[in-house]
Amino acid sequence: MLKPIRIRLLSAAGQIHTMFDKLNKTLTGAYYEPIVYLSSQVVAGTNHKVLCKMLPSAGNNDAVGTYVIATVYEDLEGKAEVTELLYSGVAAPQPYHPDNPTTGGWSEPKNFEPTEEVKTAVKKAYETADPIPYDPVALLGSQVVAGMNYLVLCRSNPSGAASSEYAILTVYANLQGKAETTNIANFAPEKDGSPADEVSASSQAE
């Protein structure tokens, strides 16, 4: 089992980006963009668990990526291979660009670190639960509506079990300060053409 370590956003993780650059050159039909480093396991080399955007090819700004969790084995010589993929089925928002804003649509943040507003929204969506079943790890996207929609990567066992599972939550925060979870996408192996289990979820935000 992979042992969870401190979550690290990848803005400064040059070693991981270098590893994926080498890995992507060996692949056909898919390109992996690392987003959040989740955990590691030292073996005869290292297993890395990373949230990625999976794209059909590099450099295609119009392509819609989807979120996957990739386990990558890196040997002692620096060679890497993907040993496991878990699919969410969730489309990644386009990165925000000031010259081409997406009015009313989802946009990817410049910084994936969950803000206090996002943490508060998740907490309020589960305010009747003890303990809260989801711990925000990264903000993947936001959408301005009559309030805000947030796309949030969460750890689903924040109490600290031996291994962590993850889900992508869509959380709606209204203008009155209340919040609810409108969708939960669980990561799972690809099955019968359906990449993952995606369920609607409505928590009571009284």
N, C-alpha and C positions, 0 to 999 in steps of 0.2 A: 504494500500500500504506500502511496505517496504521503509523506508527512507535511502538513501545511506549515508554511513559514510566513514571515511578514509579507503582506501584499506589497508589491512594488509596481508602480506605474512605470511605463517603459520609456518615458521621455529622455532619460539619461542612461538607459541600460544598453550601452553600446555593444557589449559582448553578445547579448541576446540578438540584437539586430544583425550583427555580423554572422552569427550562426544561421539565422533565417535567410540572409542573403545567399550564403553558400548552399543552403538546403533548397531554396527556390530554383537555383540554377540546374538542379538535378531532376526537377519535376516537370511533368507535362499535364496540361489540362487544369491546373490549379495553381494559385499563388497565395501564400499565407503572409498576412501583415500582422505582426505581433502587436497586441494592445496592452494586456495586463499579465504580468508574471505572477503565477499563482502559487507554485510549490516546486520543490526539487527533491531528488532522492539520489544519494551517492551510491553507485554500484561499481562495476568495472568501467567507470566513466560516470555520466550523470544523466538522470532522467529529468526533463524539464516539463512542467505542465503550464501552458500559456493560453490565455484567451486570444484568439486571432480573428481577423476578418478573412474569410476565404473568398477569393476573387477568381474569375475565370482566367485572368492574365494580368501581368504587371502593366502599369502605365495607362490603363483604360479608365479614365475619369468618369465615364458614363456607366460603367459596370456597377451592378448592385451586388455588394458582398453580403454574406451571411456570417453570423457568429458561430464559431466552433471552438471547442477546447481541444488543443493538440497536445499530446504527450510526445516529446521528441527525445530520442536517445542520442547523446553525444559521447562518442568514445574518447579514449585517452589521446588520440591523434587529432581530435577536432572534427572528425566526420560525423554527420548527423543524419538521422532518418526518423520519419514519423512512425510511431509504433501503435498509436491509438488516436482515433478521432471521435469526438462526441459532438453531435449536431444539435443546434437549438431551433433551426428553422426560422430564426428572426433575421429580417433584413436590416443591414446596418444603414443608418442615416448617412446622407452625403455630408462630407466635411463642410462647415460653414465657410463661405467666401463672401467678403463684403461687396464684391462686384456682381454677385449672383445670389442674393438672399432668397431663401425659400419661405415665402409668406404662407403661414398656416400649415407648413409641412414640418417634418422632423429635421433637425439639424444636429450634427455631431459637435460636441464641445471642443474648445481648444485644449482644455485640461480635463482629463478623465477622473480626477479626484472628486469624490462626491462632496457637494457643498453642504453647509448646515441646513439649507432649505430642503435638500433632497433627503438627508438623514431624518429631518423632522417629519417629512411627508410619509416616509416608510414607517416611522414610529407611530404616527397618528392612524395610518391605515390598519395597524394591528394593536391599537391601544387597549383592547380588551383581552389581548393574549399575554400570558405570563409563563415563560419568557417570550419575547418577540421572536417569531420563527425565522426571520430573515435579517441578515446583517449587511448593509450596503458596502460594496467593495469598489464599484466604479460607476460613474455616470456616463452612459453610452450615448444618450440623446435626449433632446427636449423638444417640446412642441407647445407653442402658445395657442391656447384655446380660450374658453371662458374660465380662465384659471391656467394651470400648467399640467401637461403630461410629461412624465419622466420615464425614460428607459434605463433601468438600473440593474447592473449585475450584482447579485447578492449571494452571500454564503448562506446555505440553508440549515446549517447546524452551528450557530454561533457559540453554543455552550462549550465547544472545544472537544469534539470527539476525535478519535484517532485519524480520521480522514474527513475531508470536507467535500460536500457536494454543492453545486452551484445552480442557480436559476436566473433567468432574466425576467424581471417584473416590469409591467407597465403600471405606473402609479399616477392617479389623477388627484391633483390638489386644487380644490375650488377656491373661489374668491373669499369665502367665509372662513377659511383656515381649516377646513375638514379635508380628509383624504381617504381614498379607497384604492385597492388593487383591482384593476380591470382585466389583467391578463397575467398568467404565469407560464413561461416557456421553460421546460426542463430539458437538460442536455441528455442525449441518449444516442446509442449507436444507430446507424441508419438501418431502417427496417421497411421492407416492402415499398420503397419509394417515398416513405414518410420519414424525414430526417429525425424528428423528435416529437415528444409529447408536448402539445401546446393546449392549455386549458384556459377557459375563462374563469376568472375568480373575482368575486365581489365581496369584499369584507365590509362589515357594517361600520360606517363612520357616523355615529350618531351625533 
